[in-house]
């Protein structure tokens, strides 16, 4: 089951809840105040790789300028 993050619109508390995919859009009751006036946040995914994080990109720039013509490199 995925872990979803919600924020209560009444008490402004953020909380996480394990739920089935089919229950993701069903209002999640706030564990603090019991309100069902909650909003679900977009999921954030973390990707772990086995490569060297300091190596950086192998080609091109880190922005839309590509070759570095904008002066950001």
Rosetta blueprint (number, residue, H / E / L):
1 X L
2 X E
3 X E
4 X E
5 X E
6 X E
7 X E
8 X E
9 X L
10 X L
11 X L
12 X L
13 X L
14 X E
15 X E
16 X E
17 X E
18 X E
19 X E
20 X L
21 X H
22 X H
23 X H
24 X L
25 X L
26 X L
27 X L
28 X L
29 X L
30 X L
31 X L
32 X L
33 X L
34 X L
35 X L
36 X L
37 X L
38 X E
39 X E
40 X E
41 X L
42 X L
43 X L
44 X L
45 X L
46 X L
47 X L
48 X L
49 X L
50 X L
51 X L
52 X L
53 X L
54 X L
55 X L
56 X L
57 X L
58 X L
59 X L
60 X L
61 X L
62 X L
63 X L
64 X L
65 X L
66 X L
67 X L
68 X L
69 X L
70 X L
71 X L
72 X L
73 X L
